Amino acid sequence: MSSIYINSKDVFLDTVNAKDYIQLDRVSTIYQSLKDSIKKPLKMILLYGRPGTGKSMFLTKLYKDLSSSQDVFLYQTPILDENEFYKTLAQDIFTTKYAGELNFTQFMKIVNSQERDTIPVVLLDEAQLYSEVLMEKIRLISDTRTVKFVITLHKTEKEDLIAKEHFQTRIWESIELENASNAELKIYIQKKLMKANCFDSANMFTPKSVSTIYRITNGNYRDTNKLLYTLFDLYATYEKNHQTQSTNQISSKIIEMAAIHTGLIDA
Amino acid sequence: MLNTHDLEKRWLRYKIKSYIPHFIITLSLLVIGIIVINFTSTTGALKEQKQVLATETTLVQKPITQELSAQKDIITREPQRVANTPQQELHFSKNNAKVQLSPSLDFMKKMQHSSHLYYNTREAQEPIIVKPKKQPNKRPKKRIMIEQEIEEVVIQEPIVVVQKKKIQINRQNTQNDIFEIIKRFKKNNNPALSLFVAKKYYELEDYHQAYNYALITNGIDKNIESSWLIFAKSLYKLDKKAKAIKTLKEYINFSHSSGARLLLNEMKAGKFR
C-alpha cells in the first residue's frame, strides 16, 4: 500500500511520450482522420487547439506510428534560426550535410534535385513560435510537393494565421483538438492508472470526484495531469505522516487542496 | 514534500470564502421569505376582517330595513324594542352606523314637515341615547378595537308618539260665512280678512262689494297688491274700464308690479275676462 500513491503520482508526470497515449473514442476518431489526411496528396495539415489538449501527444503518436512505414521527421522544439532550420531539414530529409550557411535558395535547389518515391512528412510542433517569414518559406517548400508538413499551433495563433488568405488556401486539412468531457476525463484517468497497474487508485475515482476534477480543470489534459500528480503527492505525504485518509474514494477536500497548490484554484 | 498543514489552512479559507455567497443568498432569501409571509398574513387578516365586516353589515342591515319599512308612516317605538337595540348595535361598524343613522334623519325631516305637534311631543320626551354595550371577549383583538371605535358613535333615535290628526277643511261659500268673517274683521280690523271678503265677493260676482272691501283693505294697507288688483278687476267688471286702467297705472308707477302690468296689458287688449 505504501507505493500505490507514489506509483499513481508518477503516472501523471507531464511528459510527452507516445506510450502514454490514451485511446479515447473521440480522440481515436480524430487521430484516424489525421492519419488518413497524411495519405492524401495534401501540402499542409494544421492541428490546432488550446494548450493542454494533447497536440504534442498527437504528433508524437503520429510520428511513432508512421516512422515504421514512411519517412517522417518530428521537430518538437522549434528551430527558430532560419539557416539552422534549412540545414537540419537538408540533413535529416535529404542526408545532405552542409558545413557552411544554407539559405532558402540553396535549400530549394536541394529540394528540387531530389527524386523520391514517397513524400517525406515533417511534423512541426509549436509552430506559432516560427516567424512569419519562415512560415511563408515553409509554405513555399510545401508548394513543391516534395515535402509534406503537419504543423501544430495554439488556437489563438491559428486564428491569426489562417486569417491570411494565401495561407488558408494551402491548408488542405485542419483538425481541432478539444478538452475532454466529464465522461472522457474519467476514462482518461482510469485508463492511465490501469495502464500502470494502479487498479486500487483507479477505483477511487468515483463520478463525484471526477466531476470535481472536471469542474476545476475543465477537462484539460495537462491541468488534469498536474492536479492528479499533486493529489497523489498529497496522499503520499499524508501516508508518510501516518495521517490516515479514506481509500474508498478520492476526497474532494484533497482534490481542492491539490488545486490550490497547483494554482488552479485561487484561494 | 508538501506542507499539508499550510494547504489545509488555505483550503479552509477557500471553503469559507466559497460559502459566503451561498450564505448571503440563503440569508437574503430567508429575510425576503419572512417579509413576504408577514405581508401576506397581514393582508390576509385585513381581507378576512373586511369580509367579516361585510357579512355583518348585510346581516345587520336586514332587520333595520325591515324595521324602517314597518315604521314607514310614523315610528312608534315600544320601550322593549329600545332595550333590544344595543344588542344589535354591538355588531355595528362605522359603515353600519351610517346605514342606521340615515333613515332616522329622514324620519326627523318628515316629522318637521308633518306638524308642530311633533316638536311639542319631542320636547316633552327626552331623547333616548342608545349606547352599545361591550361584548364579552369572544372576538380577536382587532375586532375589539373597531368595536371600541363604534362605541363612540351615539345613535339618537327619539321615541315619539305622534297622534295623527285629520284636518277637515270644509269650504263655506255662503253669504252667512262671509258675514261671519266681516264680523271678525269689524272686531280686529285685519286687512287679511277684508281682502279675503273682497276676493270672495269677486268670486261670487258681487263686484260692488268686492270693490268696497278691496278699497277698505287698500285703505288699511296700501302695499297689498291683491287689494289693488281686486279693486281694478271689480271696476273693469262694473264697466269702468278707463278707471280700472288708470288705477292700475297709478299702482304700477309706485310699485312696478309685474302682476299689475300683466293685468293692465290684458285689460288694454280687451283680453281680460
Boltz contact constraints between the chains, C-beta under 6 A:
constraints:
  - contact:
      token1: [A, 233]
      token2: [B, 2]
      max_distance: 6.0
  - contact:
      token1: [A, 234]
      token2: [B, 2]
      max_distance: 6.0
  - contact:
      token1: [A, 237]
      token2: [B, 2]
      max_distance: 6.0
  - contact:
      token1: [A, 237]
      token2: [B, 4]
      max_distance: 6.0
  - contact:
      token1: [A, 256]
      token2: [B, 11]
      max_distance: 6.0
  - contact:
      token1: [A, 257]
      token2: [B, 7]
      max_distance: 6.0
  - contact:
      token1: [A, 257]
      token2: [B, 11]
      max_distance: 6.0
  - contact:
      token1: [A, 260]
      token2: [B, 10]
      max_distance: 6.0
  - contact:
      token1: [A, 260]
      token2: [B, 11]
      max_distance: 6.0
  - contact:
      token1: [A, 261]
      token2: [B, 7]
      max_distance: 6.0
  - contact:
      token1: [A, 267]
      token2: [B, 10]
      max_distance: 6.0
  - contact:
      token1: [A, 267]
      token2: [B, 14]
      max_distance: 6.0
